[in-house]
Amino acid sequence: MAKLQLLSPAGDFDCLVAAVSNGADAVYLGSKLFNARRLADNFAAEDLKKALQYAHLHGVKAVVTLNTLIKNNEIAPFLNQVSIIEQLGADAIILQDLSFAPLIKKHFPNLALHASTQSTIMNSASVDFWKPYIDVFILARELSREQIREIYKRTNAHLETFAHGHLCISYSGQCLISSLIGKRSGNRGLCASSCRKEYNGHQYLLSAKDLCLLPYLQELEDCGIKTIKIEGRMKPAEYVAKTTKEYRAQLDSLAGKELLKDTKERLDSLKMAFNREFTPGYFLGETQIVDPLIPSNRGIFLGTIKFGKLALEEDLRLYDGVGIIINGKRRGFYVHRIIVNELEVRTASRGEEIKIPHPSWRNGAAVFLTSKEQGKNLLETKKALPLLLNVMVRENKVPQITVTAKNTTFTVNLKSPASKPIKYPLTKEQLGVEFKKYQSEIFYLQSTAIDTDDSFIPKSELTEFRSRLDQMLLDKLVPVNQEKKDINIPAFEETKAAAKEIHVRVYNLRDVKQAIDANADVIYYDAFATDLQQAIKLAEGTASRLYLHTPLALFDDDIQRLQSIMYSVNPAGILANNAGVLNLDFSGEIVLGPHFNIFNDNQIAFYQKRAVASLELNKSEISQFQHKDKMIYYAHGYPAVMTFKEEFNTDHLTDKKEYTFLLRKTSTGATEMLYSKSLGLLQRTPEILDAGITKLYLELESEVYDLVTLYKQFMERKTPSAAKYKHNATIGNLDKGVM
């Protein structure tokens, strides 16, 4: 019997209703703050309360996303938001910055914490490291079934994975390209979708297909997955309804609740809801998941809007899905009105000229049919509860309305006493009309019993009653009575940086020698390099310390191999870019690398390690760190803006603006996409020192001796010439930072 839990997205209240009504076991949704889909509608404070109450009214769990990286000046509002969400009764929150988990667990032990997929949980060691604080691990989408099975076997943890929807081509959504190009951080919910752009001509070489694991749900469960997740907090309610319904049906089939329908029929239904072509992704061992044809939803061409009308090239019905493309931008929606010859119709045939009232309906726009709903409204299915009203109106007395729903009854008094009508009495029939104006996604008016002497009631009071009724009912049926308990804001003891240091990553033995000759303080060398032993010997007896460099992408077999290497060479230190490294048996120094994306002092206080600060922080934000003795600033090099499991037949990607991003293979088989320009902060070094940071990190593939020497001189406040390094260089986020 299938035991998988189905988790559906809710970008707004309509999507929430669609998810609950079509069989979701749980929903995930975001508040207006600190969530990784800031461009979705999301929920303000009162809306969030209503949303959580509605989900719980139907026995559906509600998980709230707080899955962005947090700046130092945001720690207080972030923790306040956690307190509000806990007070409102959320079942769980999703975190990207897991360093806050111990603090949250201390204050709210019953609030479940989920590790976001952006936490890059891709090996058993990472799960074991975070297991004392985290209840559910949302796995990286790059894992195969064998790798998932191994993680479950070793940890017995609650594992969750995405089963349907949009795929980030970069490992776990770890991507810096949006922030370096346009100051929009994917880690802060403002991804600019650079992976959906054209490269190397008119090819969408980074545009991943959409994930679909509908046929493989039993295999997911057999691997140890407990929860499957549908992506789509920026998609419409109809999409949520259809995907939730199809996955619910498939899960029920596995559980023996109904006969298994044709899976192809269900897949076709999902394709018409939204698809960029489907793939089972890396779960089945795929090596290429990109479809370079087009980065948006597939569909059937319906025609081009001319003079406000569309001459149909295919039949169209109410509730069919359409996509409108104009000026390179696409807007998808479901058709709720079709107008032919100024009359509304349910069906329009090929050749007829139609209008669809919608903000995107403009001359020159191309229109595509994206789903055929056969005239059926996907949102008709709603889990609304019946409601009974009993109204008593007597002259000179305050009218009373008795409300009954779900075996709960309470009475509401209007504000003003009923009065003798001056001209016209307010009859029972007229009152009935007023109450029939009540509209709700949550309840429906089953019956209204009215006892009146025809006294007058201001209609404004009836209008106010109707507008407040949903929330009054929710507060009675799903009360939120607990007080808000604040989390004490952690205090961080200020520590000042002392010695100035240059940390440099190099890629070959020649450059190890150059770094040593230039007196680099720490040299990072690939832990998996075949000539690692030679690199270590070069550094022996010198003033430079050689540390092992480890990549972002590390699966269980990589972790095991790394542990063996560390036992063999016993290095002085290691640069970690994956949490799994932190759980290894190692007594030397561990430095947190750029992929840890260190954003705040809480991370430093939790890890208690030196760390390369996030490339997304500006100098003002860096200066706000209290733990300056542990901070290292990325000053020079071509940072990896994406890391792929995808295999490419090219060594570069050039965008439409002629910027070229080189591709570099890592020793563990991943591919890194390097930024088109080198970070180069030579002349700006004094500003970094003025911000209190005295340790710089360089990634160099050439001219190692010269660049290490120059940075040392600038750190001593000297002003050597560095003109030759200004070409094709950028200061990154040093001045502006990200939103």
N, C-alpha and C positions, 0 to 999 in steps of 0.2 A: 504493500500500500504506500503510495507516494506521501511523503511528509513535508515536501518542499513548501516554504512559505512564499507567497507572491507579494512583492513590494512594487507599488505603482507610483508614478510621479504626479504631483499636483502643483502646477505653476500658478493656478488661481482657483477660486471657489468652484467654478464650473467643472474644472478638471478633477477637483476633489470629489464632487458628486458623481462624476463619471467613473472614477476609480472605485469608489465605495459601492456604487450601484451595479457594477459589473464583476464584482467578486474579488477585489483586492483583500488580502489578509492584513496589509499594512500600507500606509502611504508615506511618502517623504515630501516635505514642503519646506520652503524657506521664508524667514522673516525678511523685512526690508534690509536688514543689516547682516553683514558677515556671511553671506552665502554665495556659492560659486556660480550662481545664475542670476546675477544682479540685473540682467536685461529681461528676465521674466517679470510678470506682474508682482508675484510674491504677496506677502501678507503683512499689513501693518498690525500694531499691537492688538486692537479690538478684533480685527479680522482673524488674527491668529487664534485668539481665544475661541471665537465662533467655529473656526475650522477644526480645532482639536476637540471641541465638544461634539461637533457633528460626527467626526470619525468614531469617537468613543460611544456615541449614541447607538451606533450600529456594530459595536464590538470590534472595530478596526483600530489597530495600533497606529500611532502617529509619531513619525520620526522627523525632527526638525534639523535642517542643515545649518551648521555654523562652520563651514568647511573652507574658509579662506585663511590666508596667512595674516597675522595680527601685528600691527606696528606698535611700538612702545606706547605712543600716546593714545592707543586704542584699547589697551589692556583693561582699563576701568570700565568703559562702555561695553566691551565684550563680555566681561564677567557679569555685568549687570544684566545683559541680555540672556545669559545662561540662567540667572536667577529668575527672570521673568518667565522664561520658557518652562523651567521646573515648576514654578508656581501655577502655571496654566495647565499643568498635568501632562506634558509631553511624555511619551514612553521612552524616548531616547533622543540623543543628539548625535550628529555626524561631525567629526572633527578632522581637519587636515593637520593642524598643529597639535600633535599628541602630547606635547610637553605640559599642556594644561590639564590633562586627564587626571593625574594624581590630586591636584588641587580641587577639581570638580568632584571627584569621588569622595574626597574627605568631607565636603560639605553636603553632598547629595548622593549618599551611597546607593539609593534605589533608582537613580537615573542611569539608564543604560547608556554606554558610550560606544559608538561605532567608529572604527578607523576608516576614513575616507579612502577611496581608491587612489587619491592623490598623495596618500601617505606611502605609496610604493611598497605595499606588502606583497612580496613575491618569493619569500623563502621562509622556512621553518624558524630560522634564527630570529627573524624580525618578529614573528608571531610570539615566540618565547620571550623576547625582550619586552614586548608591550603587554603580554598576557596579564600581569598583575593589575592592570588598570583598564584594559579594553575588553568589552563583552562580545563584540562582533567585528570581524575583520572583512572588509570589502576588498577582495583580492584585485591585484593588477590584472588587466584584461589580456596581458600577453602570455598568461600561463596556459600550458597544455593540460589535458585531463590527467596525464601521468604525473605532472608536477603538482597539480591540485591534490591528487590522491596521496602523494608523498607528504605534503604539508599536513593534511588531515591525520594521516597515520602517525606522524611524529608529534603532533600537538593536541589532537582531539578538540580543537577550538571550533567555535561557531563561525563557519565560513560563509560568506555571501559573495555572489558574483553577478555582474551584469549579464543578462540573457538576451536582451533585445535593444536595438536602437543605435544611435550615433556612436562612432568609435573615434577616440583621439589617436592619431597615428603615432604620436610621441608617447613613450613609456609613461603610463599612469597619468597622462595629462601634464607631465612635467615639461613645461615649455616656457621659454623666455623670449621668443621672437616677437610676440605682440608688444611686450614692454619695451624692448630695445628699439623697435621700429616706431611705435606710436604711443608709448607710455601707458598702454592698456595692458594690465596684467591678467593673464589667465588664472594666476594664483589668487587673484582678487575679484574674480567673477566677471571680468571684462574682456574675455578672449576675442581677438579680432579675426579669428578663423583664417590665419595665414596659410594653413594647410589646405584650404579650399581654393587657393589661388592658382594661376597658371605658372608653370615653370618650363624652361627649355623649349620655348615656343608655346603653341596652344595645347599644352598637355597638363592635366591636373594630376601631377605625379605624386602628390601627397594626400590626395582625397580618398580616404578609406571608404570602403563599402559599409553598409549598415549591418550590425550584428543581428543574427537570428538563430537562436538555439532551441526553437520550438520542437524540432524532432528529437532533441537530445536531452530532454528533461530527466529521463530515468538515468541516463549516464551521469548527469550532473549530480544527482542524488547519490549514485553509487560511488562517486569520487569523494563524497563527504560534504558537499554543499548543502546548507540548510535553508538558505534564502536566495531566491532569484529576483533580479531587479530589472525593471523596464526603465530605460532612459527616456527623458522627454519632458522636462519641466518648462521648456520653451515651445512645446507643441500644443495644438488646440485640444479642447475637450473631446472632440470626436476621435482623435488619434488615441487618447488615453482610454476611451470607452472600448474601441475596437481591439487594441492590443491587450488590454486587461481581460476582456471577454474571451479572446482566443486562447490566451495562456491559462485562464481559469478552466476553460473547457478541457484543454489538454491535460492539466493537472488532475481534474476530476476523472478523466478517462483512465489515467494511470492508477488512480485510487479505486477504480472499479465502480464509480458512481454512475457511469453511463457508457454506452458502447463507443468505441473509438471511431470518430468520424474520419473521413479522408484527410490526411495531413496536408496533401497538396492543396485541397480546397481552402484550408486554413492559411497556408502560406500565401496563396494568391490573395486572400482577403487582407493579410498583413501587408503585402506588397502594395496594394492599392491605398492603404492607409498612409504609408510613407516608405520610400525605399530609394537607396542609391545602389541598388543590387544588394542582395543578401549574401552574407558569408558566415560560416560557423567560427570564423576568426582563428585564433591560434589554439583554440580548444582542441581542434582535430589535427593540429600540426601544420596548418597552412603556413607558407613562407611569404606569400604575397597577398595582401588584402586590399590593395589599392585598385580603384577603377578610374583610369585617367580620362574617361569620356566626358563626364559632366559631374560637377560636385553637388548638384541639387536633386530634388525629388524627380523621379522618372514620371512620365505621363504621356497622354495622347494629345496631339495638337488639335485644338478646337478652332483656331483662327486668330486674326488680329483685329483689335478694336479700331473701327473707323467711324468717324462722325458720331461717336457715342454708342455705336451698336456693334454687335458681333454676329457675323454670318457663320452659323455653326457648320463645322465640317464633320461633326459626330452628334448623335443624340445626347441630350442632357436632361437630367431629372433633378427634382428637389433633393437636397441633402447629398448630392454628388460632391466630391472634392475637386477643387480646381486650383491651379497655380497661375498667377499673373506675373509676367516678367516684363519689366520696363527699366531702361537705363542700367541694365546689368544687375538689377535687384529683383528678387522673387518674393512674392507674398502668397502664402497658401491659406485657403479657408474652405469651409463647406457652404454650399449654396442654400440659402434659406428663402430667397425670393427670385423668381424668374419673371421678367416682364416681356410680353410680346404684344405689339400694337397697343401699348398703354394698359394692357390687362395682365393680371397675375395668373400664371399657369403653373401646373405641376410638372409638365413635360414639354420639352421643345425638341423638334425633329431637325435632322440635318437639313441645311438650306434655309432655315428660318433665321430671321434677325432678332436678336434678343438684347436685353439689358439686364445686368445684375447689379442692384444697388450695393455699392461697396466703395470705400475710400480709394482703393487701388484701381478702380475702373477708369482708365484714361486712354485717350486716343494714342495709337501706336503700340499699345501693350499687346504682347503675345499671351494667349490663354491656352492652358493645357488641362486636360481631364486627368486627375490624379487618383480618383477612386469612384467606383460605381456602387451606389448604395440602393439602387432599385426603388427610389422614392421613400426609403425608410430613414427615419430620424434616429441616428445613433444615440441621441441623448434622451429618447423617450423613456428608456428604462431608468427609473429613479427609485431609490429606496426612501420614499417619503412616508411618514407615519400619519395615521388618521388623527383628526383633531375634532373635538366636540365643544361647542360654545353654548352656554345657557345665559341669556341676557334678561336682566330685570330692570325695568324703567318705571319709576313712580315719581309723580310731581313732588318737588321740594326735597327729594332724596337723591343722594349721589348714586348714579346708575352702577350696578354691579354686573360684572361679566365673570361667570364661572367657566374655567377652562379645564378640559380633561384630555389627557393624552398619555398613552402607555401606562395605564393604571395609576396615574397621578392627577390629582385635582387641586386647583387653587383658585382663589377669587381675586379679581382685579377691580379696584374702584376707580372710576373716572374722576376727573378733577372737580367738576362743577355739578351742583344739584340740578336735576331736571326741572324745567320751568314750564309754565302754561304757555302754549304757543300763541303768539300774537296774531298770526294770520292763518298759517297752515299747520296742522298737526303732523308729527313725524310718526307715520303709521308703521305697523309691523312689517308690511311689505317693503316700505322704503328702507327700514332698518336692515332688512334682509339683503337688499341690493348693496347697501354699504359694506356689509360683512363679506359679501361675495367678491368684493374688490381685493380681498386678501390674496396675495400671491407669495409663494414660498418654494424654494428648492428642497426644503427639509420636511415640511408638513403639508398636508392638504386638508381642507375643511370638509369633513364628512357630513356634519349636520349642525344646524343652528336652531336652538329653541328660544323663541323671543316672547317675553311676557311684558307688555307695555300698555300704559294708559294713554298713549299717543302724546306724551309730554315732549317738549323740545330738548334736544341735545345738540350742542355745537358739533358740526361735522368735523371740525378741526381736531376735536378730541378723539373721534372715531378713527381719523386718519393716523393720529399719533399712536393710538392703541395698535392698529394694524402694523405700523412700522416697528413697534417694539415687541410684538408678540413672539417672533422667532427667538429673540435673545432671552425673553422671560421664560419661555418654555425650556430652552437649553439650560438656563441657570437652575431650573427646578429639576430637570431630568438628569443633567450631568453637572452637578454643582462644582464650582471652583472656590472652595472655602479656605484653603490653606493660605497662610500669610507668606508674603514674599520674604525669603531669607537671603540676605546679601552674602556674597563671598568676600572675605577680607582681601583687599588688594595687596598682593605680595610686595614687600619692601626689599629692594635690592641694594646691598651695600656697595658703595662706590669704590672702585679700585682703579688706580691709574696705571697706564702702561709704562713700562720702564725701558728696557733695552730695545734698540731698533734692530729689526731683522728683515732679511730678504728670504722669502720662501719661493722656490722656483721648481716648476714641473718641467722635466725634459724627457726626450723620447729616444735617445740613443747614447751610446757610450762616449762618443765624441763630445756631446753636449754635457754629459756628466763631468767630464774632465774640464770643460770650459767653466762650468759653474763652480767647480772646486777652485780653479785658478783665480776666479773673480771673488772668492771668499763668500759665496752664498752660505747662509746660515743653515737652511734646511733644503735638501734636494729630494724631490718626489720622483720615483721611478716605478714603472709598471710592475705590479706584483706578479703578473703572469708572464713577464718577458722571459724569453729563453736565455738571455744573457744577464739575468738578474744577479747571479753570483759574481760575475765580473764587475758589475756596477758597484756592488757592495765592497769588493776588494779595492776598487779605485778610491773609495771614500775613507777607507780605514787609515787611521793615523793622521787625518786632516782635520781642519777646524769645521768642516762641513759635516752635517749629520744626514745620512741617507735614509729616507722613510719610504715605505711602500705606498704606491698610489693604487686605489681600487675604484672601479667604475660604478656607475649608477645601477646597471642591470646585473644582478647577481641571483641566480637560481640556486636551489639546494646543492646541486653538484658543484657549482662554482664556489659556494661557501665551504664545502668540504675540502675542495682542492686548495682554497686559500688557507684554511687551517693547517693543512699539511705543509704548505710553503712557509708559513710563519714558524712552525715547529723546526723546520729545516734551517732557515736562515737567521731566525731570532733577531729581527730588525729592531732598531732603536725606537721606531715609531711607524705609524700608518695613517694615511689620509683616507677617511671613510666617506663614501657617498651613498651608502645604503645602511639602514639600521641593523641589518643582519650582522654587519661587521662588529657592532658594539657588543654582541653576545658571544663573541669568540673568546677562547682561552688565550689571553694575551696580557702581559704585565707592563708593556711599554706604553709610550704616549700614543693616544688616538686623537687626531685632529679632524674636525668635521669639515668636509669639503664643500664646494659650491652647491652641489645638488641637495644639501640639507636645507638650503634656502633660509638661513638664520635671519629672522626678522625682529626678534625682541629679546629682552633680558631674561624673560622666563625660560626660554630655551637654553640659554647659557647656564642659568641657575640649575636647571634640571640635569643637563648633560654633564656639567662640571668639566668642560673640555675647551680647549682653544678651537676657534672656528673661523672659517672664511665667511664674512658677512654676505648676505644676499646681494646679487647684482642689481636688484630692483630698488634698493634704498639709496636715497640721496645723502649728501654730506651732512645736512642738518639732522636727518634721522639717525645717521651713524653717530653723530655727536651726542645724541640722547642716551646712548647705551651707558649703563653704570659699570658694566664689566669690561672696561676698556683693556685690561691686562690680557683678556682672552680673545680680543678681536683682531682679525687679519683682514686686510682689504684687498680685493681683486683689482690690481692696478694695470695689468698688461696681458695681452693675449687674445686669441680668437675663442671666445667662450662657446661651448656647445649649447645651442639654443633648443635643439630637439635631439632625442635619442630614439632610434627606431629598432624594432625587431624586423621590419620589412627589409627585404633584399632588393637592391637597386642595381641596374645595369649601367650606371653612370657614376662618375666621381665628383659631380657638381650639380647644383640646381641654380638656374638663373631666372630671376623673376622678370616681370614686364618692364620694370624700371632699370633693367640691366644690372642689378646687383647680383653677384654670384656668391653662393654659399657652398663651400667645399664640404665633401663628405669624407669622413674618416672612420675606418673600421677599428673597433676595439678588440682587445685580445680575448674577450669572452664572446665575440660574435655579433655584438650590436653595432649599429652604425650611428655615428654622431654627425649632426648637421652643424657646421661652424658658422658663426655670424659672419656677415659679408665684410665687416670692417673689424680691425683690431682695436680692442680697448687700448688706449695709450694715455696714461696720466702723468707722464714724466714731469712736465712743467707745473702740473697741479698737485704734485706731491706735498708741497708745503701746506696746502689747504687740508689734506688728509691728516697731516701731523697736527695742525691747529684744531682739528676735530677730536684729537686725543688718541688717534690710532698710530702706532709706531711699527706695525708689522705689515709688510706688503706681500701679496701673492702674485707670481708671474707664471704664465704658461707660454713657454718659448720653444719654437721649432727651428730657430736660426738665430745667429748673432747673440748667443747666450752671454758670452763674456762681456761684450760691449754694453748690452742692456742691463745686466746685473750691476756693472760698474757705474753706469749712468744713474740708476736708481739709488745706489748708495751715495753718490755725490749729491743728488737732490735731497736725500734724507738728511744730509749734513748742511742743508741750506745753501749749497753751492749752486751756481747757475751755468753749468756746461751747455754747449750747443747740442740741441736735440732736433734740429730742423729736419733731418733726413727721416725721422720717424713720424712726422706729422701727416704724410701722405696716407690716404685711406685709413685714417685713424678716427676714433670717436671717444668722447668722454663718457659715453653710455648714460647712465641715470644719475651721474654725480650731481648735477644741478637740479633737475626737475623731479626725478623719481617717478613713481607710478601712482595712479589714482587708487 
